[in-house]
Amino acid sequence: MTEISTPDLTDAAADVAVIELQFRNFGAHPRFAGRLVTIKCHEDNSLVKQCVSEPGEGRVIVVDGGGSLRRALLGDMLAEEAARNGWAGLVINGAVRDVDEIAATALGVKALGATPLKTDKRGEGQRDIVLQIGGARVTPGDYLYADNNGVIVSTRALL
C-alpha cells in the first residue's frame, strides 16, 4: 500500500472528514486504510467478536463504544483473529486491553485508552449503521485512512 499521510490527503481532498478524537496507537501498524464497517455498542463486544471472525478483505472496523473506558471492546484474541482474517484495522471510540499482545499483532488498532476489564456478552449493539464520532459522519462503505496524525474518512478512495 502507498504510504499514508493524512495531512497530505486532507490537503489534496477538501471533502474528507476528520474524526476529532485523540486516539492512541495500539496495533503493530500505525498506518492503515480500507473500506469501513461500523459497529455501535456499549460495553458489549459481541458484534466485534462476530465481525472479526468474518473475512476482512482489507477493511477497517469502526466501533463506537460511546467513549467508555470502563470495559475493553477489543483484546488480544480478537485482535489476532482480525489479523488472521485479513482486516486492516480497528478504530475504537472506547478502550482495549492486552495492549502488549496487541502491539505485536499485525493490525492497525486505534482506541481512546486501555482497561483490564472485559465486556459482558449480551448480544447487544448495531452493525452497518451511520455513526457520528468526533464530529465526523462515518458511513458503512466509506474509506478510512489512519496514521500518527489522526483518522480521516472519505466517501471515495483517495489512494
VMD Tcl script that builds the backbone (N, CA, C; Angstrom):
set m [mol new atoms 477]
animate dup $m
set s [atomselect $m all]
$s set {name element resname resid chain x y z} {
  {N N MET 1 A 0.846 -1.183 0.000}
  {CA C MET 1 A 0.000 0.000 0.000}
  {C C MET 1 A 0.887 1.241 0.000}
  {N N THR 2 A 0.422 2.275 -0.661}
  {CA C THR 2 A 1.106 3.550 -0.659}
  {C C THR 2 A 1.193 4.072 0.776}
  {N N GLU 3 A 2.293 4.759 1.083}
  {CA C GLU 3 A 2.418 5.357 2.409}
  {C C GLU 3 A 1.251 6.315 2.653}
  {N N ILE 4 A 0.644 6.191 3.784}
  {CA C ILE 4 A -0.494 7.036 4.133}
  {C C ILE 4 A 0.008 8.263 4.872}
  {N N SER 5 A -0.448 9.427 4.439}
  {CA C SER 5 A -0.200 10.671 5.154}
  {C C SER 5 A -1.523 11.414 5.216}
  {N N THR 6 A -2.176 11.372 6.381}
  {CA C THR 6 A -3.461 12.059 6.478}
  {C C THR 6 A -3.331 13.569 6.247}
  {N N PRO 7 A -2.222 14.237 6.626}
  {CA C PRO 7 A -2.113 15.657 6.270}
  {C C PRO 7 A -2.108 15.871 4.752}
  {N N ASP 8 A -1.369 15.040 4.027}
  {CA C ASP 8 A -1.342 15.174 2.568}
  {C C ASP 8 A -2.719 14.894 1.965}
  {N N LEU 9 A -3.403 13.892 2.493}
  {CA C LEU 9 A -4.729 13.563 1.968}
  {C C LEU 9 A -5.729 14.683 2.227}
  {N N THR 10 A -5.679 15.284 3.409}
  {CA C THR 10 A -6.614 16.384 3.692}
  {C C THR 10 A -6.275 17.627 2.872}
  {N N ASP 11 A -4.977 17.838 2.556}
  {CA C ASP 11 A -4.597 18.961 1.698}
  {C C ASP 11 A -5.112 18.770 0.281}
  {N N ALA 12 A -5.098 17.521 -0.193}
  {CA C ALA 12 A -5.461 17.240 -1.589}
  {C C ALA 12 A -6.963 17.072 -1.800}
  {N N ALA 13 A -7.701 16.711 -0.771}
  {CA C ALA 13 A -9.132 16.432 -0.925}
  {C C ALA 13 A -9.922 17.227 0.108}
  {N N ALA 14 A -10.707 18.154 -0.366}
  {CA C ALA 14 A -11.475 19.020 0.540}
  {C C ALA 14 A -12.690 18.319 1.144}
  {N N ASP 15 A -13.061 17.179 0.599}
  {CA C ASP 15 A -14.296 16.523 1.031}
  {C C ASP 15 A -14.078 15.415 2.063}
  {N N VAL 16 A -12.977 15.466 2.810}
  {CA C VAL 16 A -12.743 14.452 3.842}
  {C C VAL 16 A -13.238 14.957 5.196}
  {N N ALA 17 A -13.575 14.019 6.055}
  {CA C ALA 17 A -13.981 14.351 7.423}
  {C C ALA 17 A -12.917 13.836 8.377}
  {N N VAL 18 A -12.560 14.634 9.351}
  {CA C VAL 18 A -11.591 14.242 10.370}
  {C C VAL 18 A -12.352 13.821 11.619}
  {N N ILE 19 A -12.017 12.644 12.140}
  {CA C ILE 19 A -12.580 12.233 13.422}
  {C C ILE 19 A -11.754 12.936 14.487}
  {N N GLU 20 A -12.351 13.887 15.161}
  {CA C GLU 20 A -11.635 14.797 16.058}
  {C C GLU 20 A -11.498 14.232 17.473}
  {N N LEU 21 A -10.989 13.024 17.564}
  {CA C LEU 21 A -10.689 12.410 18.856}
  {C C LEU 21 A -9.200 12.121 18.907}
  {N N GLN 22 A -8.651 12.115 20.095}
  {CA C GLN 22 A -7.221 11.862 20.274}
  {C C GLN 22 A -6.994 10.376 20.531}
  {N N PHE 23 A -6.931 9.616 19.441}
  {CA C PHE 23 A -6.719 8.176 19.542}
  {C C PHE 23 A -5.267 7.865 19.858}
  {N N ARG 24 A -5.054 6.742 20.511}
  {CA C ARG 24 A -3.715 6.195 20.739}
  {C C ARG 24 A -3.527 4.987 19.833}
  {N N ASN 25 A -2.297 4.764 19.385}
  {CA C ASN 25 A -1.976 3.575 18.604}
  {C C ASN 25 A -1.762 2.396 19.540}
  {N N PHE 26 A -2.351 1.267 19.202}
  {CA C PHE 26 A -2.134 0.060 19.989}
  {C C PHE 26 A -1.627 -1.099 19.142}
  {N N GLY 27 A -1.927 -1.138 17.859}
  {CA C GLY 27 A -1.511 -2.241 16.996}
  {C C GLY 27 A -0.116 -2.049 16.438}
  {N N ALA 28 A 0.388 -3.078 15.768}
  {CA C ALA 28 A 1.723 -3.029 15.176}
  {C C ALA 28 A 1.782 -2.126 13.945}
  {N N HIS 29 A 0.645 -1.836 13.334}
  {CA C HIS 29 A 0.605 -0.983 12.144}
  {C C HIS 29 A 0.003 0.388 12.488}
  {N N PRO 30 A 0.831 1.416 12.659}
  {CA C PRO 30 A 0.284 2.742 12.979}
  {C C PRO 30 A -0.413 3.403 11.787}
  {N N ARG 31 A -0.123 2.940 10.568}
  {CA C ARG 31 A -0.780 3.456 9.354}
  {C C ARG 31 A -1.598 2.347 8.730}
  {N N PHE 32 A -2.867 2.642 8.476}
  {CA C PHE 32 A -3.712 1.648 7.823}
  {C C PHE 32 A -4.874 2.352 7.143}
  {N N ALA 33 A -5.509 1.649 6.220}
  {CA C ALA 33 A -6.620 2.218 5.458}
  {C C ALA 33 A -7.490 1.094 4.923}
  {N N GLY 34 A -8.726 1.437 4.593}
  {CA C GLY 34 A -9.619 0.464 3.974}
  {C C GLY 34 A -11.049 0.945 4.003}
  {N N ARG 35 A -11.894 0.225 3.284}
  {CA C ARG 35 A -13.339 0.494 3.348}
  {C C ARG 35 A -13.797 0.123 4.745}
  {N N LEU 36 A -14.810 0.805 5.212}
  {CA C LEU 36 A -15.149 0.584 6.611}
  {C C LEU 36 A -16.480 -0.092 6.849}
  {N N VAL 37 A -16.513 -0.768 7.982}
  {CA C VAL 37 A -17.677 -1.432 8.548}
  {C C VAL 37 A -17.916 -0.747 9.886}
  {N N THR 38 A -19.159 -0.523 10.265}
  {CA C THR 38 A -19.431 0.168 11.527}
  {C C THR 38 A -20.148 -0.734 12.529}
  {N N ILE 39 A -19.815 -0.495 13.791}
  {CA C ILE 39 A -20.482 -1.161 14.916}
  {C C ILE 39 A -20.719 -0.118 15.990}
  {N N LYS 40 A -21.922 -0.128 16.565}
  {CA C LYS 40 A -22.227 0.724 17.714}
  {C C LYS 40 A -22.603 -0.209 18.855}
  {N N CYS 41 A -21.864 -0.092 19.969}
  {CA C CYS 41 A -22.138 -0.953 21.115}
  {C C CYS 41 A -21.646 -0.250 22.377}
  {N N HIS 42 A -22.195 -0.635 23.504}
  {CA C HIS 42 A -21.779 -0.038 24.770}
  {C C HIS 42 A -21.394 -1.137 25.739}
  {N N GLU 43 A -20.093 -1.243 26.011}
  {CA C GLU 43 A -19.560 -2.183 26.985}
  {C C GLU 43 A -19.995 -3.630 26.713}
  {N N ASP 44 A -20.191 -3.960 25.427}
  {CA C ASP 44 A -20.566 -5.303 24.982}
  {C C ASP 44 A -19.927 -5.504 23.609}
  {N N ASN 45 A -18.934 -6.372 23.516}
  {CA C ASN 45 A -18.236 -6.529 22.243}
  {C C ASN 45 A -18.694 -7.744 21.440}
  {N N SER 46 A -19.913 -8.202 21.660}
  {CA C SER 46 A -20.442 -9.356 20.929}
  {C C SER 46 A -20.364 -9.161 19.422}
  {N N LEU 47 A -20.738 -7.980 18.931}
  {CA C LEU 47 A -20.702 -7.724 17.488}
  {C C LEU 47 A -19.281 -7.586 16.964}
  {N N VAL 48 A -18.369 -7.097 17.789}
  {CA C VAL 48 A -16.956 -7.025 17.390}
  {C C VAL 48 A -16.430 -8.442 17.197}
  {N N LYS 49 A -16.730 -9.322 18.138}
  {CA C LYS 49 A -16.294 -10.718 18.053}
  {C C LYS 49 A -16.821 -11.372 16.785}
  {N N GLN 50 A -18.076 -11.152 16.500}
  {CA C GLN 50 A -18.688 -11.723 15.295}
  {C C GLN 50 A -18.024 -11.160 14.035}
  {N N CYS 51 A -17.793 -9.873 14.009}
  {CA C CYS 51 A -17.254 -9.199 12.829}
  {C C CYS 51 A -15.829 -9.663 12.513}
  {N N VAL 52 A -14.952 -9.744 13.497}
  {CA C VAL 52 A -13.555 -10.120 13.235}
  {C C VAL 52 A -13.429 -11.563 12.777}
  {N N SER 53 A -14.463 -12.380 12.988}
  {CA C SER 53 A -14.424 -13.771 12.539}
  {C C SER 53 A -14.720 -13.899 11.047}
  {N N GLU 54 A -15.185 -12.829 10.429}
  {CA C GLU 54 A -15.511 -12.822 9.000}
  {C C GLU 54 A -14.283 -12.432 8.174}
  {N N PRO 55 A -14.277 -12.754 6.870}
  {CA C PRO 55 A -13.173 -12.294 6.016}
  {C C PRO 55 A -13.118 -10.766 5.997}
  {N N GLY 56 A -11.936 -10.221 6.327}
  {CA C GLY 56 A -11.795 -8.775 6.413}
  {C C GLY 56 A -11.589 -8.093 5.070}
  {N N GLU 57 A -10.900 -8.770 4.151}
  {CA C GLU 57 A -10.682 -8.231 2.805}
  {C C GLU 57 A -10.078 -6.837 2.839}
  {N N GLY 58 A -9.188 -6.584 3.821}
  {CA C GLY 58 A -8.519 -5.288 3.909}
  {C C GLY 58 A -9.383 -4.157 4.426}
  {N N ARG 59 A -10.521 -4.482 4.997}
  {CA C ARG 59 A -11.418 -3.437 5.515}
  {C C ARG 59 A -11.034 -3.025 6.933}
  {N N VAL 60 A -11.698 -1.969 7.410}
  {CA C VAL 60 A -11.460 -1.411 8.737}
  {C C VAL 60 A -12.790 -1.417 9.498}
  {N N ILE 61 A -12.740 -1.801 10.761}
  {CA C ILE 61 A -13.925 -1.789 11.621}
  {C C ILE 61 A -13.872 -0.533 12.486}
  {N N VAL 62 A -14.928 0.265 12.433}
  {CA C VAL 62 A -15.050 1.432 13.306}
  {C C VAL 62 A -16.082 1.076 14.370}
  {N N VAL 63 A -15.644 1.099 15.627}
  {CA C VAL 63 A -16.506 0.721 16.741}
  {C C VAL 63 A -16.794 1.964 17.578}
  {N N ASP 64 A -18.072 2.328 17.672}
  {CA C ASP 64 A -18.466 3.437 18.535}
  {C C ASP 64 A -18.934 2.865 19.866}
  {N N GLY 65 A -18.041 2.913 20.831}
  {CA C GLY 65 A -18.364 2.449 22.182}
  {C C GLY 65 A -18.781 3.588 23.093}
  {N N GLY 66 A -19.147 4.720 22.489}
  {CA C GLY 66 A -19.604 5.856 23.280}
  {C C GLY 66 A -18.514 6.501 24.116}
  {N N GLY 67 A -17.253 6.163 23.819}
  {CA C GLY 67 A -16.144 6.749 24.568}
  {C C GLY 67 A -15.915 6.122 25.927}
  {N N SER 68 A -16.616 5.035 26.226}
  {CA C SER 68 A -16.464 4.400 27.541}
  {C C SER 68 A -15.088 3.762 27.683}
  {N N LEU 69 A -14.446 4.022 28.802}
  {CA C LEU 69 A -13.164 3.407 29.134}
  {C C LEU 69 A -13.313 2.381 30.254}
  {N N ARG 70 A -14.556 2.019 30.576}
  {CA C ARG 70 A -14.814 1.071 31.667}
  {C C ARG 70 A -14.576 -0.374 31.266}
  {N N ARG 71 A -14.876 -0.726 30.010}
  {CA C ARG 71 A -14.768 -2.109 29.530}
  {C C ARG 71 A -14.054 -2.114 28.180}
  {N N ALA 72 A -13.186 -3.078 27.959}
  {CA C ALA 72 A -12.421 -3.170 26.711}
  {C C ALA 72 A -13.250 -3.829 25.614}
  {N N LEU 73 A -13.342 -3.162 24.472}
  {CA C LEU 73 A -14.092 -3.692 23.340}
  {C C LEU 73 A -13.239 -4.583 22.446}
  {N N LEU 74 A -11.909 -4.603 22.689}
  {CA C LEU 74 A -11.001 -5.450 21.921}
  {C C LEU 74 A -9.893 -5.939 22.836}
  {N N GLY 75 A -9.583 -7.227 22.736}
  {CA C GLY 75 A -8.459 -7.817 23.454}
  {C C GLY 75 A -7.570 -8.560 22.488}
  {N N ASP 76 A -6.562 -9.245 23.026}
  {CA C ASP 76 A -5.567 -9.903 22.175}
  {C C ASP 76 A -6.150 -10.980 21.278}
  {N N MET 77 A -7.065 -11.789 21.765}
  {CA C MET 77 A -7.605 -12.884 20.955}
  {C C MET 77 A -8.402 -12.366 19.768}
  {N N LEU 78 A -9.221 -11.345 19.991}
  {CA C LEU 78 A -9.993 -10.787 18.878}
  {C C LEU 78 A -9.089 -10.050 17.896}
  {N N ALA 79 A -8.059 -9.375 18.402}
  {CA C ALA 79 A -7.114 -8.693 17.509}
  {C C ALA 79 A -6.380 -9.714 16.639}
  {N N GLU 80 A -5.939 -10.807 17.238}
  {CA C GLU 80 A -5.255 -11.843 16.466}
  {C C GLU 80 A -6.172 -12.447 15.411}
  {N N GLU 81 A -7.436 -12.662 15.756}
  {CA C GLU 81 A -8.397 -13.200 14.791}
  {C C GLU 81 A -8.634 -12.217 13.655}
  {N N ALA 82 A -8.725 -10.931 13.983}
  {CA C ALA 82 A -8.902 -9.914 12.942}
  {C C ALA 82 A -7.725 -9.917 11.972}
  {N N ALA 83 A -6.518 -9.977 12.492}
  {CA C ALA 83 A -5.324 -10.000 11.644}
  {C C ALA 83 A -5.308 -11.254 10.774}
  {N N ARG 84 A -5.606 -12.404 11.365}
  {CA C ARG 84 A -5.641 -13.673 10.621}
  {C C ARG 84 A -6.653 -13.634 9.484}
  {N N ASN 85 A -7.779 -12.955 9.718}
  {CA C ASN 85 A -8.855 -12.937 8.729}
  {C C ASN 85 A -8.752 -11.784 7.733}
  {N N GLY 86 A -7.649 -11.024 7.787}
  {CA C GLY 86 A -7.404 -10.027 6.746}
  {C C GLY 86 A -8.014 -8.659 6.957}
  {N N TRP 87 A -8.339 -8.305 8.188}
  {CA C TRP 87 A -8.800 -6.947 8.476}
  {C C TRP 87 A -7.578 -6.031 8.527}
  {N N ALA 88 A -7.710 -4.811 8.011}
  {CA C ALA 88 A -6.598 -3.850 8.057}
  {C C ALA 88 A -6.460 -3.238 9.437}
  {N N GLY 89 A -7.580 -3.027 10.125}
  {CA C GLY 89 A -7.500 -2.417 11.439}
  {C C GLY 89 A -8.843 -2.155 12.063}
  {N N LEU 90 A -8.774 -1.598 13.271}
  {CA C LEU 90 A -9.964 -1.186 14.009}
  {C C LEU 90 A -9.715 0.191 14.597}
  {N N VAL 91 A -10.738 1.019 14.575}
  {CA C VAL 91 A -10.729 2.316 15.241}
  {C C VAL 91 A -11.849 2.249 16.269}
  {N N ILE 92 A -11.486 2.417 17.551}
  {CA C ILE 92 A -12.433 2.179 18.633}
  {C C ILE 92 A -12.616 3.430 19.476}
  {N N ASN 93 A -13.843 3.919 19.500}
  {CA C ASN 93 A -14.212 5.019 20.384}
  {C C ASN 93 A -14.531 4.393 21.737}
  {N N GLY 94 A -13.458 3.979 22.408}
  {CA C GLY 94 A -13.554 3.258 23.665}
  {C C GLY 94 A -12.200 2.679 24.011}
  {N N ALA 95 A -12.211 1.580 24.767}
  {CA C ALA 95 A -10.972 1.014 25.313}
  {C C ALA 95 A -10.648 -0.356 24.729}
  {N N VAL 96 A -9.360 -0.715 24.872}
  {CA C VAL 96 A -8.852 -2.048 24.544}
  {C C VAL 96 A -8.161 -2.608 25.784}
  {N N ARG 97 A -7.754 -3.878 25.714}
  {CA C ARG 97 A -6.957 -4.483 26.774}
  {C C ARG 97 A -5.931 -5.408 26.138}
  {N N ASP 98 A -5.067 -6.004 26.917}
  {CA C ASP 98 A -3.983 -6.848 26.411}
  {C C ASP 98 A -3.095 -6.042 25.467}
  {N N VAL 99 A -2.733 -4.850 25.898}
  {CA C VAL 99 A -2.052 -3.912 24.995}
  {C C VAL 99 A -0.687 -4.401 24.520}
  {N N ASP 100 A 0.061 -5.139 25.321}
  {CA C ASP 100 A 1.367 -5.630 24.873}
  {C C ASP 100 A 1.206 -6.657 23.759}
  {N N GLU 101 A 0.214 -7.519 23.868}
  {CA C GLU 101 A -0.043 -8.518 22.844}
  {C C GLU 101 A -0.569 -7.863 21.567}
  {N N ILE 102 A -1.462 -6.893 21.701}
  {CA C ILE 102 A -1.996 -6.196 20.522}
  {C C ILE 102 A -0.876 -5.444 19.805}
  {N N ALA 103 A 0.070 -4.900 20.552}
  {CA C ALA 103 A 1.192 -4.171 19.944}
  {C C ALA 103 A 2.028 -5.069 19.043}
  {N N ALA 104 A 2.020 -6.364 19.282}
  {CA C ALA 104 A 2.785 -7.312 18.474}
  {C C ALA 104 A 1.942 -7.943 17.363}
  {N N THR 105 A 0.689 -7.517 17.226}
  {CA C THR 105 A -0.220 -8.092 16.238}
  {C C THR 105 A -0.186 -7.261 14.963}
  {N N ALA 106 A -0.095 -7.919 13.818}
  {CA C ALA 106 A -0.011 -7.258 12.506}
  {C C ALA 106 A -1.365 -6.675 12.127}
  {N N LEU 107 A -1.701 -5.566 12.774}
  {CA C LEU 107 A -3.019 -4.955 12.635}
  {C C LEU 107 A -2.912 -3.500 13.054}
  {N N GLY 108 A -3.697 -2.649 12.461}
  {CA C GLY 108 A -3.827 -1.285 12.939}
  {C C GLY 108 A -4.906 -1.243 14.000}
  {N N VAL 109 A -4.608 -0.660 15.155}
  {CA C VAL 109 A -5.605 -0.518 16.221}
  {C C VAL 109 A -5.435 0.861 16.836}
  {N N LYS 110 A -6.493 1.645 16.768}
  {CA C LYS 110 A -6.529 2.943 17.436}
  {C C LYS 110 A -7.707 2.924 18.399}
  {N N ALA 111 A -7.477 3.414 19.605}
  {CA C ALA 111 A -8.524 3.488 20.620}
  {C C ALA 111 A -8.226 4.654 21.538}
  {N N LEU 112 A -9.195 4.994 22.376}
  {CA C LEU 112 A -9.016 6.114 23.296}
  {C C LEU 112 A -8.112 5.766 24.461}
  {N N GLY 113 A -8.129 4.499 24.893}
  {CA C GLY 113 A -7.336 4.117 26.046}
  {C C GLY 113 A -7.420 2.632 26.298}
  {N N ALA 114 A -6.984 2.232 27.488}
  {CA C ALA 114 A -6.942 0.818 27.854}
  {C C ALA 114 A -7.518 0.607 29.241}
  {N N THR 115 A -8.017 -0.602 29.459}
  {CA C THR 115 A -8.525 -1.043 30.755}
  {C C THR 115 A -8.359 -2.554 30.825}
  {N N PRO 116 A -8.165 -3.124 32.004}
  {CA C PRO 116 A -8.037 -4.576 32.084}
  {C C PRO 116 A -9.368 -5.333 32.038}
  {N N LEU 117 A -10.490 -4.639 32.160}
  {CA C LEU 117 A -11.789 -5.316 32.251}
  {C C LEU 117 A -12.366 -5.666 30.891}
  {N N LYS 118 A -12.820 -6.932 30.750}
  {CA C LYS 118 A -13.504 -7.346 29.530}
  {C C LYS 118 A -14.968 -6.926 29.600}
  {N N THR 119 A -15.648 -7.065 28.469}
  {CA C THR 119 A -17.061 -6.691 28.417}
  {C C THR 119 A -17.936 -7.874 28.800}
  {N N ASP 120 A -19.184 -7.554 29.068}
  {CA C ASP 120 A -20.209 -8.586 29.164}
  {C C ASP 120 A -20.605 -8.936 27.742}
  {N N LYS 121 A -21.069 -10.146 27.519}
  {CA C LYS 121 A -21.551 -10.570 26.207}
  {C C LYS 121 A -23.073 -10.684 26.298}
  {N N ARG 122 A -23.748 -9.631 25.871}
  {CA C ARG 122 A -25.207 -9.623 25.925}
  {C C ARG 122 A -25.829 -9.679 24.534}
  {N N GLY 123 A -24.990 -9.678 23.497}
  {CA C GLY 123 A -25.508 -9.701 22.130}
  {C C GLY 123 A -26.154 -8.389 21.719}
  {N N GLU 124 A -25.772 -7.302 22.405}
  {CA C GLU 124 A -26.381 -6.003 22.119}
  {C C GLU 124 A -25.512 -5.191 21.171}
  {N N GLY 125 A -26.132 -4.246 20.493}
  {CA C GLY 125 A -25.424 -3.342 19.607}
  {C C GLY 125 A -26.050 -3.323 18.226}
  {N N GLN 126 A -25.463 -2.509 17.357}
  {CA C GLN 126 A -25.950 -2.374 15.989}
  {C C GLN 126 A -24.759 -2.420 15.049}
  {N N ARG 127 A -24.980 -2.946 13.852}
  {CA C ARG 127 A -23.910 -3.045 12.863}
  {C C ARG 127 A -24.362 -2.400 11.549}
  {N N ASP 128 A -23.384 -1.884 10.817}
  {CA C ASP 128 A -23.614 -1.294 9.493}
  {C C ASP 128 A -24.632 -0.158 9.541}
  {N N ILE 129 A -24.448 0.729 10.508}
  {CA C ILE 129 A -25.284 1.924 10.614}
  {C C ILE 129 A -24.375 3.157 10.496}
  {N N VAL 130 A -24.979 4.287 10.173}
  {CA C VAL 130 A -24.236 5.544 10.123}
  {C C VAL 130 A -23.936 5.979 11.552}
  {N N LEU 131 A -22.666 6.340 11.803}
  {CA C LEU 131 A -22.238 6.793 13.120}
  {C C LEU 131 A -21.840 8.264 13.060}
  {N N GLN 132 A -21.945 8.945 14.176}
  {CA C GLN 132 A -21.396 10.293 14.349}
  {C C GLN 132 A -20.347 10.171 15.445}
  {N N ILE 133 A -19.075 10.308 15.056}
  {CA C ILE 133 A -17.980 10.159 16.011}
  {C C ILE 133 A -17.025 11.329 15.850}
  {N N GLY 134 A -16.758 12.009 16.943}
  {CA C GLY 134 A -15.773 13.082 16.919}
  {C C GLY 134 A -16.022 14.109 15.829}
  {N N GLY 135 A -17.269 14.465 15.614}
  {CA C GLY 135 A -17.616 15.474 14.619}
  {C C GLY 135 A -17.656 14.978 13.188}
  {N N ALA 136 A -17.481 13.681 12.969}
  {CA C ALA 136 A -17.469 13.132 11.611}
  {C C ALA 136 A -18.629 12.154 11.418}
  {N N ARG 137 A -19.156 12.175 10.227}
  {CA C ARG 137 A -20.164 11.198 9.817}
  {C C ARG 137 A -19.403 9.990 9.249}
  {N N VAL 138 A -19.655 8.817 9.808}
  {CA C VAL 138 A -18.964 7.599 9.411}
  {C C VAL 138 A -20.016 6.626 8.874}
  {N N THR 139 A -19.943 6.364 7.573}
  {CA C THR 139 A -20.947 5.565 6.887}
  {C C THR 139 A -20.340 4.255 6.400}
  {N N PRO 140 A -21.032 3.124 6.610}
  {CA C PRO 140 A -20.512 1.858 6.094}
  {C C PRO 140 A -20.198 1.986 4.598}
  {N N GLY 141 A -19.044 1.449 4.190}
  {CA C GLY 141 A -18.631 1.521 2.794}
  {C C GLY 141 A -17.745 2.709 2.477}
  {N N ASP 142 A -17.696 3.709 3.382}
  {CA C ASP 142 A -16.763 4.822 3.204}
  {C C ASP 142 A -15.338 4.301 3.334}
  {N N TYR 143 A -14.379 5.174 3.073}
  {CA C TYR 143 A -12.964 4.832 3.169}
  {C C TYR 143 A -12.364 5.531 4.379}
  {N N LEU 144 A -11.556 4.796 5.135}
  {CA C LEU 144 A -10.904 5.345 6.316}
  {C C LEU 144 A -9.394 5.287 6.112}
  {N N TYR 145 A -8.714 6.355 6.536}
  {CA C TYR 145 A -7.256 6.456 6.478}
  {C C TYR 145 A -6.777 6.873 7.863}
  {N N ALA 146 A -5.775 6.162 8.381}
  {CA C ALA 146 A -5.281 6.437 9.733}
  {C C ALA 146 A -3.760 6.427 9.742}
  {N N ASP 147 A -3.189 7.372 10.478}
  {CA C ASP 147 A -1.749 7.404 10.720}
  {C C ASP 147 A -1.516 8.081 12.062}
  {N N ASN 148 A -0.285 8.444 12.351}
  {CA C ASN 148 A 0.016 9.059 13.640}
  {C C ASN 148 A -0.571 10.460 13.798}
  {N N ASN 149 A -1.038 11.061 12.717}
  {CA C ASN 149 A -1.646 12.395 12.774}
  {C C ASN 149 A -3.127 12.353 13.116}
  {N N GLY 150 A -3.776 11.242 12.818}
  {CA C GLY 150 A -5.200 11.153 13.086}
  {C C GLY 150 A -5.905 10.176 12.176}
  {N N VAL 151 A -7.233 10.309 12.153}
  {CA C VAL 151 A -8.096 9.414 11.385}
  {C C VAL 151 A -9.023 10.272 10.538}
  {N N ILE 152 A -9.084 9.952 9.237}
  {CA C ILE 152 A -9.977 10.673 8.330}
  {C C ILE 152 A -10.866 9.682 7.594}
  {N N VAL 153 A -12.005 10.196 7.124}
  {CA C VAL 153 A -12.990 9.385 6.419}
  {C C VAL 153 A -13.360 10.114 5.135}
  {N N SER 154 A -13.537 9.337 4.060}
  {CA C SER 154 A -13.921 9.899 2.774}
  {C C SER 154 A -14.963 8.982 2.125}
  {N N THR 155 A -15.831 9.574 1.343}
  {CA C THR 155 A -16.841 8.780 0.623}
  {C C THR 155 A -16.228 8.108 -0.598}
  {N N ARG 156 A -14.986 8.486 -0.955}
  {CA C ARG 156 A -14.330 7.900 -2.134}
  {C C ARG 156 A -12.900 7.507 -1.790}
  {N N ALA 157 A -12.345 6.618 -2.603}
  {CA C ALA 157 A -10.968 6.193 -2.411}
  {C C ALA 157 A -10.029 7.354 -2.712}
  {N N LEU 158 A -9.073 7.610 -1.832}
  {CA C LEU 158 A -8.118 8.698 -2.015}
  {C C LEU 158 A -6.760 8.204 -2.461}
  {N N LEU 159 A -6.489 6.925 -2.366}
  {CA C LEU 159 A -5.203 6.343 -2.775}
  {C C LEU 159 A -5.454 5.270 -3.806}
}
mol reanalyze $m
mol bondsrecalc $m
mol representation Tube
mol addrep $m
